[in-house]
Amino acid sequence: MPDCCPHCGGELEETRIEKQYQTEIPPPQVERIEFHIHMGRCKHCGRQVQGPHPRQSSDAVGSAASQLGPRVVALATEMNKGLGLSYGKTAALLQTVFGLPVSRGGLAQALARVAGKAEPTYQQLVKQIRGAPSVTPDETGWKVGGKLWWMWAFSSDQLTVYSIQPGRGYEQATAILGTGFDGFLVRDGWAVYRRKQSLRRPYVRLVEIRQQRSFDSFPSTRTIELRAVGKLFL
């Protein structure tokens, strides 16, 4: 308590103790781990073999021996892919908050490895969307290297599959849906979907929803979260 009453300067007496709660994050600290990798060579074929450690995110040695750990890569993936930060801003945030210097090129390579490790899971999602009884496709413009590409979204009641492709045509639609999709296709009036309907078997059902769209009608919700990206490296 203060020495005296802040209102009149009078003497104070303690009457009770109240509790207050504050949520805080611990001071960020970068952990640098040194691995001692046992190297060997096969006596039969002569190829080099090395022993991996469970916490290693890469088996690179030599000039590429300094690597980002799985938690760093997971956070960078969330910032870049989940929150839409550029590689430059992601690198700046890691430097500012954690004191971790990393280049934009290094982040791009790390996220490319994430994509490679996630590819089998992605293909399983594509397989599920092709077998869904009802799918709602849509596409919107997306810049890649300053050029116009298209981000496709294919949603069922269970999942959403995204695909960034250079075109907005039939070839790109069937890259995800396949040519044998035989469920409900809940779509707008884009001609690509009408072409797909004409190539499907006669008994295939089609639902076409035409609605006037406005920016206010689209909910601001996240469909995919990348909380477990770090587990791909463990």
N, C-alpha and C positions, 0 to 999 in steps of 0.2 A: 504493500500500500504506500501511497505518498506520505510524506512527513506531516502534512496538514490537509485540511479540507480545501479542495481546489476552488470552492465557491465562496467561502467566507474566511478561510484561514484558521478555522477552529481546530481543536485537538480531535484526533480520530481514535475510535475504539473498534476492534475487530468484532464482527457479529457472526460471521459464518464463512465457509469456504465453498465456492462454486466450482464446477468442472467445465472445462471447455475442450473441444477436440479440434485438431488441425491435421489435415492430410498433407503429407509432404513426400517428395521423392528423395532418395539418398543421393549424395554427391556422385555424379557419374565418374567412373574410373575405367580406363582401358586395361584389359588383362592381356599381357603378352606371354605366350606359351612357347617354350622351346622343346621340340621333339628330337630325340636321338634315334634316328632311323637306321635299323640294321639292314645293310645291303649285302647281297650275295649274287652268285652267278651259277646257273645250272651247268653241271658237269657234262650233261648230255647234249643240250642244244646251244649252250653258251649264252642264253638270254639272261639279262639282269633281273633279279627279283628283290623286292624290298618288303619289309614287314610294316603293315599299316597300324596306326593307332586309332582307337574308336573316335577320338575327338578331332582327328584330322579332317579338314574339308577338302583337301587336295593332296595328291601324291607327288606334286612337283618338287624338285630339288634344284640345287645350283643357283643360277641367276633368278629363277622363279620361286625360290624357296619361301619368300615372304608372302603369305596368303591371308585373306580375310576369314575370320571364323564364322561358324554357322549363325550365331546370333546377330552379328553385324550384317551378314548377307540377308537374313530374314527381315531385319529392320529396314535395310535399304530397298528391298523388294516391296515392302509395304508402302514406303514413302513414294517410290517411283511408280509402281503399278496400282497400288490401292488409293493413294492420295493424289497422284498425278504430278508430283514434283519432278522437275527435270533432273538429269544426271548432275548438272552443275549445282542446283539447289540442294540436292540430296547430299552431295559431297560437302557443301558449305555447312549444312546442318550437322553432319557428323563431326566436322572440324570444330564448330562453335560449341556444341554441347559436350562432346566427348574428348575434344582435342585429338581426334583421329584423322590424320591427313590421308586422303585417298583421292585418286584422280578420276575424272569422268570416264576415261578409257578403262580403268580398273573396275569401276562399277559396272560398265557395260559388259565386260567379259564375265564378271561374277554372275550377273543376272542371266546371261546367256547359258551359263552352266545350270542355273536354276531351271530354266526352260527345258533344257535337255533332260534333267532328272524328273521333271513333272510331265514329260511327254506321254509316258505310258498311262498315267492317270487321266490326262486330257483325252487320249484316244478312247478310254473306257467311257468317259462322259459323252463323247460323240456317238459311240455305239448305243448308249442308253437313249440319247435324244432321237436317234433313228428308229428306235423301237417304241417310242412313246405314242400313246393313242391320240394325243392332240399336241400340236406344236404351234407356237406363235412366233413367226420370224419378223425381223425388222432390220433396217440398216441405216447408218448415218455416216456423214463424212468424217474422215480421220486423217490427220496429216502424218506422213512418214517421210522424214528427210526433206520437209518443206513441200512435198508433193501430195496431191489428193489421193487417198486411199479410202477404203470403206470398212467400218466396223460393223460386222453382222452379229446379231443376237438371236438365238433360237431358244425359246423358253417353253418348258412344260410345267406341269404342276409340281414337279419334283426338283428341277434343276434348270440352269441356264448355261448355254455354251456360247462363248464369244469367239469370233474369228475375224482378224484384221487381214483384209485381202485387197489386191490392187484394183478390183473391179466390182461392179454392182449387177452382174449378169447372171444368167442361168448356170454357168459353169461354177461360179462362186457359191451359189445357193446349194447346188448338188454336192459340192465338196464336203459339206457338213451333213445335209439331209440324205445324201445318196440319191440314186435314181429310182429306188424301189420303195420309197416312203409311202405307206398306205393308211395313214391315220388322218385325223382332222387337221387341216391347215388353216389356222385362223390368221387371216392376212388383210392387208390393205389392197388397193387397186393396182399396185405395181405390176407391169406386164410380165415380168419374170415369173411370178407365181402362177399366172394364167397359163404360161407355157408349160410349167411343170405339171399343172393339172391335166393338160391335153396329152402328156406323155405317160400318165399313170393309167393303171387298169380301170376299166369302166365302172367297177363297183366301188372305187375309192370315193370316200365322202369328203366334201369340201364345205367349209364354212367361211364365208367372206364377210368380214365386218368392215363397214365403211362408217367412219365417224369423223366429225370435225375435230381437229386437234388444236390445242393451244398449249403454250408452255406451262401454264398453271395446272394443266391436267396430268402432268407427269410427276409421279412421286419421287422425292429425293431419297432413295434407299439404296443401300449397298447389297449386291447380290453375292459377290464372292469375297471372302476374307482370306488373308494369307497368314493366319496366325501360326500355322504349322510348317512354314517353309523351311525353317531351320532343321526340322526333323529329316528333310531330304538328304542332309549331309551326314547324318549320324547312323 
